[in-house]
Amino acid sequence: MNGDYCTREGAERIKKKIEEYWSDRGRDVHVDLVQGGFLASMRSARTDIRSNMINGVPVASEENYA
């Protein structure tokens, strides 16, 4: 299923898109995939995406101010 982003494969596609998007703009973003537990409402396990961004924007690093 192409639109299922809660699976490990879907989460990996999103991770790659996020990293490529910000890399193309000269920003270094770290994205991690975290295996979540089983959810009865989804009837499956899920994979969460975590990053070092705040509100979807990369955190300013000291090298950006050099």
N, CA, C and O atoms as a GROMACS GRO file, in nm:
protein
  264
    1MET      N    1   0.085  -0.118   0.000
    1MET     CA    2   0.000   0.000   0.000
    1MET      C    3   0.090   0.124   0.000
    1MET      O    4   0.169   0.142   0.092
    2ASN      N    5   0.079   0.207  -0.099
    2ASN     CA    6   0.165   0.324  -0.116
    2ASN      C    7   0.138   0.435  -0.016
    2ASN      O    8   0.233   0.501   0.027
    3GLY      N    9   0.015   0.456   0.024
    3GLY     CA   10  -0.019   0.567   0.112
    3GLY      C   11  -0.012   0.533   0.260
    3GLY      O   12  -0.045   0.616   0.344
    4ASP      N   13   0.032   0.412   0.294
    4ASP     CA   14   0.038   0.372   0.433
    4ASP      C   15   0.173   0.412   0.491
    4ASP      O   16   0.273   0.346   0.466
    5TYR      N   17   0.175   0.519   0.567
    5TYR     CA   18   0.299   0.571   0.622
    5TYR      C   19   0.322   0.525   0.766
    5TYR      O   20   0.419   0.568   0.828
    6CYS      N   21   0.237   0.441   0.819
    6CYS     CA   22   0.255   0.391   0.955
    6CYS      C   23   0.338   0.263   0.958
    6CYS      O   24   0.383   0.221   1.064
    7THR      N   25   0.358   0.201   0.844
    7THR     CA   26   0.442   0.082   0.837
    7THR      C   27   0.589   0.122   0.837
    7THR      O   28   0.621   0.239   0.816
    8ARG      N   29   0.676   0.029   0.861
    8ARG     CA   30   0.820   0.057   0.859
    8ARG      C   31   0.862   0.109   0.722
    8ARG      O   32   0.938   0.205   0.713
    9GLU      N   33   0.813   0.047   0.615
    9GLU     CA   34   0.848   0.090   0.480
    9GLU      C   35   0.799   0.230   0.451
    9GLU      O   36   0.871   0.310   0.390
   10GLY      N   37   0.677   0.261   0.493
   10GLY     CA   38   0.622   0.395   0.472
   10GLY      C   39   0.699   0.500   0.551
   10GLY      O   40   0.726   0.609   0.501
   11ALA      N   41   0.734   0.466   0.674
   11ALA     CA   42   0.810   0.558   0.757
   11ALA      C   43   0.949   0.582   0.697
   11ALA      O   44   1.000   0.694   0.703
   12GLU      N   45   1.009   0.480   0.641
   12GLU     CA   46   1.140   0.497   0.576
   12GLU      C   47   1.130   0.589   0.455
   12GLU      O   48   1.222   0.667   0.429
   13ARG      N   49   1.018   0.582   0.381
   13ARG     CA   50   0.998   0.673   0.267
   13ARG      C   51   0.988   0.818   0.314
   13ARG      O   52   1.046   0.908   0.254
   14ILE      N   53   0.914   0.841   0.422
   14ILE     CA   54   0.900   0.976   0.476
   14ILE      C   55   1.034   1.026   0.528
   14ILE      O   56   1.071   1.141   0.502
   15LYS      N   57   1.106   0.942   0.599
   15LYS     CA   58   1.238   0.979   0.653
   15LYS      C   59   1.329   1.026   0.540
   15LYS      O   60   1.394   1.129   0.551
   16LYS      N   61   1.332   0.950   0.432
   16LYS     CA   62   1.416   0.984   0.317
   16LYS      C   63   1.373   1.118   0.255
   16LYS      O   64   1.457   1.200   0.220
   17LYS      N   65   1.243   1.138   0.240
   17LYS     CA   66   1.192   1.263   0.182
   17LYS      C   67   1.229   1.384   0.268
   17LYS      O   68   1.269   1.488   0.215
   18ILE      N   69   1.214   1.370   0.399
   18ILE     CA   70   1.246   1.481   0.490
   18ILE      C   71   1.394   1.514   0.482
   18ILE      O   72   1.432   1.631   0.468
   19GLU      N   73   1.479   1.412   0.491
   19GLU     CA   74   1.622   1.434   0.488
   19GLU      C   75   1.667   1.494   0.354
   19GLU      O   76   1.750   1.585   0.353
   20GLU      N   77   1.613   1.445   0.243
   20GLU     CA   78   1.649   1.499   0.112
   20GLU      C   79   1.602   1.643   0.096
   20GLU      O   80   1.674   1.727   0.043
   21TYR      N   81   1.480   1.672   0.142
   21TYR     CA   82   1.425   1.807   0.130
   21TYR      C   83   1.517   1.908   0.198
   21TYR      O   84   1.554   2.009   0.137
   22TRP      N   85   1.554   1.881   0.322
   22TRP     CA   86   1.636   1.976   0.396
   22TRP      C   87   1.781   1.976   0.350
   22TRP      O   88   1.848   2.079   0.356
   23SER      N   89   1.830   1.862   0.304
   23SER     CA   90   1.967   1.856   0.250
   23SER      C   91   1.979   1.943   0.125
   23SER      O   92   2.080   2.011   0.106
   24ASP      N   93   1.877   1.941   0.041
   24ASP     CA   94   1.876   2.025  -0.080
   24ASP      C   95   1.879   2.174  -0.046
   24ASP      O   96   1.917   2.257  -0.128
   25ARG      N   97   1.840   2.207   0.077
   25ARG     CA   98   1.838   2.346   0.122
   25ARG      C   99   1.955   2.377   0.214
   25ARG      O  100   1.958   2.482   0.280
   26GLY      N  101   2.053   2.285   0.219
   26GLY     CA  102   2.174   2.308   0.295
   26GLY      C  103   2.161   2.289   0.445
   26GLY      O  104   2.244   2.339   0.521
   27ARG      N  105   2.059   2.218   0.488
   27ARG     CA  106   2.037   2.198   0.632
   27ARG      C  107   2.057   2.051   0.666
   27ARG      O  108   2.022   1.963   0.588
   28ASP      N  109   2.112   2.026   0.783
   28ASP     CA  110   2.136   1.890   0.831
   28ASP      C  111   2.027   1.855   0.931
   28ASP      O  112   2.019   1.914   1.039
   29VAL      N  113   1.944   1.759   0.896
   29VAL     CA  114   1.834   1.715   0.981
   29VAL      C  115   1.855   1.568   1.015
   29VAL      O  116   1.886   1.488   0.927
   30HIS      N  117   1.837   1.534   1.141
   30HIS     CA  118   1.849   1.395   1.185
   30HIS      C  119   1.710   1.339   1.209
   30HIS      O  120   1.634   1.392   1.290
   31VAL      N  121   1.676   1.232   1.138
   31VAL     CA  122   1.545   1.168   1.151
   31VAL      C  123   1.568   1.024   1.197
   31VAL      O  124   1.648   0.951   1.139
   32ASP      N  125   1.497   0.985   1.302
   32ASP     CA  126   1.505   0.850   1.355
   32ASP      C  127   1.369   0.782   1.342
   32ASP      O  128   1.265   0.847   1.350
   33LEU      N  129   1.372   0.651   1.321
   33LEU     CA  130   1.250   0.572   1.320
   33LEU      C  131   1.244   0.492   1.449
   33LEU      O  132   1.341   0.427   1.488
   34VAL      N  133   1.129   0.498   1.516
   34VAL     CA  134   1.110   0.431   1.644
   34VAL      C  135   0.993   0.334   1.630
   34VAL      O  136   0.882   0.374   1.595
   35GLN      N  137   1.020   0.208   1.657
   35GLN     CA  138   0.914   0.108   1.648
   35GLN      C  139   0.817   0.128   1.763
   35GLN      O  140   0.854   0.117   1.880
   36GLY      N  141   0.691   0.157   1.729
   36GLY     CA  142   0.587   0.175   1.830
   36GLY      C  143   0.520   0.042   1.859
   36GLY      O  144   0.541  -0.056   1.789
   37GLY      N  145   0.440   0.041   1.961
   37GLY     CA  146   0.372  -0.081   1.999
   37GLY      C  147   0.245  -0.104   1.918
   37GLY      O  148   0.209  -0.025   1.831
   38PHE      N  149   0.179  -0.214   1.947
   38PHE     CA  150   0.054  -0.250   1.881
   38PHE      C  151  -0.056  -0.156   1.927
   38PHE      O  152  -0.069  -0.128   2.046
   39LEU      N  153  -0.134  -0.106   1.832
   39LEU     CA  154  -0.250  -0.021   1.864
   39LEU      C  155  -0.377  -0.093   1.821
   39LEU      O  156  -0.393  -0.129   1.704
   40ALA      N  157  -0.466  -0.113   1.915
   40ALA     CA  158  -0.591  -0.180   1.884
   40ALA      C  159  -0.671  -0.102   1.781
   40ALA      O  160  -0.737  -0.161   1.696
   41SER      N  161  -0.667   0.031   1.788
   41SER     CA  162  -0.745   0.114   1.695
   41SER      C  163  -0.697   0.099   1.551
   41SER      O  164  -0.776   0.110   1.457
   42MET      N  165  -0.567   0.073   1.534
   42MET     CA  166  -0.512   0.053   1.399
   42MET      C  167  -0.507  -0.096   1.362
   42MET      O  168  -0.491  -0.132   1.246
   43ARG      N  169  -0.522  -0.179   1.461
   43ARG     CA  170  -0.509  -0.324   1.447
   43ARG      C  171  -0.373  -0.365   1.392
   43ARG      O  172  -0.361  -0.462   1.318
   44SER      N  173  -0.271  -0.289   1.431
   44SER     CA  174  -0.134  -0.321   1.389
   44SER      C  175  -0.036  -0.241   1.474
   44SER      O  176  -0.074  -0.154   1.552
   45ALA      N  177   0.091  -0.272   1.456
   45ALA     CA  178   0.196  -0.193   1.518
   45ALA      C  179   0.224  -0.074   1.426
   45ALA      O  180   0.178  -0.071   1.313
   46ARG      N  181   0.299   0.021   1.475
   46ARG     CA  182   0.329   0.138   1.394
   46ARG      C  183   0.476   0.173   1.409
   46ARG      O  184   0.543   0.125   1.500
   47THR      N  185   0.526   0.256   1.320
   47THR     CA  186   0.662   0.310   1.329
   47THR      C  187   0.650   0.460   1.337
   47THR      O  188   0.590   0.523   1.250
   48ASP      N  189   0.707   0.518   1.442
   48ASP     CA  190   0.703   0.663   1.463
   48ASP      C  191   0.827   0.728   1.404
   48ASP      O  192   0.932   0.665   1.395
   49ILE      N  193   0.814   0.852   1.363
   49ILE     CA  194   0.925   0.929   1.308
   49ILE      C  195   0.958   1.040   1.407
   49ILE      O  196   0.871   1.116   1.447
   50ARG      N  197   1.086   1.047   1.445
   50ARG     CA  198   1.131   1.150   1.538
   50ARG      C  199   1.246   1.225   1.473
   50ARG      O  200   1.326   1.166   1.400
   51SER      N  201   1.254   1.354   1.498
   51SER     CA  202   1.362   1.432   1.439
   51SER      C  203   1.410   1.537   1.538
   51SER      O  204   1.351   1.556   1.645
   52ASN      N  205   1.517   1.606   1.501
   52ASN     CA  206   1.570   1.713   1.584
   52ASN      C  207   1.512   1.849   1.542
   52ASN      O  208   1.566   1.953   1.580
   53MET      N  209   1.405   1.848   1.465
   53MET     CA  210   1.342   1.973   1.422
   53MET      C  211   1.244   2.022   1.528
   53MET      O  212   1.197   1.945   1.611
   54ILE      N  213   1.214   2.150   1.523
   54ILE     CA  214   1.113   2.209   1.610
   54ILE      C  215   1.006   2.269   1.520
   54ILE      O  216   1.035   2.354   1.436
   55ASN      N  217   0.882   2.224   1.538
   55ASN     CA  218   0.770   2.269   1.455
   55ASN      C  219   0.798   2.250   1.306
   55ASN      O  220   0.757   2.331   1.224
   56GLY      N  221   0.868   2.140   1.272
   56GLY     CA  222   0.894   2.108   1.133
   56GLY      C  223   1.006   2.186   1.068
   56GLY      O  224   1.025   2.180   0.947
   57VAL      N  225   1.082   2.261   1.149
   57VAL     CA  226   1.191   2.343   1.097
   57VAL      C  227   1.321   2.301   1.165
   57VAL      O  228   1.322   2.281   1.287
   58PRO      N  229   1.429   2.286   1.089
   58PRO     CA  230   1.557   2.248   1.151
   58PRO      C  231   1.599   2.348   1.258
   58PRO      O  232   1.577   2.468   1.246
   59VAL      N  233   1.660   2.295   1.362
   59VAL     CA  234   1.711   2.377   1.470
   59VAL      C  235   1.836   2.449   1.421
   59VAL      O  236   1.921   2.389   1.355
   60ALA      N  237   1.847   2.576   1.452
   60ALA     CA  238   1.965   2.654   1.412
   60ALA      C  239   2.087   2.601   1.487
   60ALA      O  240   2.082   2.582   1.608
   61SER      N  241   2.195   2.579   1.415
   61SER     CA  242   2.318   2.534   1.478
   61SER      C  243   2.415   2.648   1.484
   61SER      O  244   2.398   2.750   1.416
   62GLU      N  245   2.519   2.633   1.567
   62GLU     CA  246   2.619   2.739   1.581
   62GLU      C  247   2.692   2.766   1.451
   62GLU      O  248   2.732   2.880   1.426
   63GLU      N  249   2.708   2.664   1.366
   63GLU     CA  250   2.780   2.686   1.240
   63GLU      C  251   2.702   2.776   1.144
   63GLU      O  252   2.760   2.834   1.052
   64ASN      N  253   2.569   2.788   1.165
   64ASN     CA  254   2.489   2.878   1.082
   64ASN      C  255   2.518   3.024   1.115
   64ASN      O  256   2.488   3.113   1.036
   65TYR      N  257   2.579   3.048   1.232
   65TYR     CA  258   2.607   3.185   1.274
   65TYR      C  259   2.753   3.223   1.257
   65TYR      O  260   2.793   3.335   1.289
   66ALA      N  261   2.834   3.132   1.206
   66ALA     CA  262   2.979   3.160   1.190
   66ALA      C  263   3.005   3.252   1.074
   66ALA      O  264   3.120   3.286   1.046
   0.00000   0.00000   0.00000
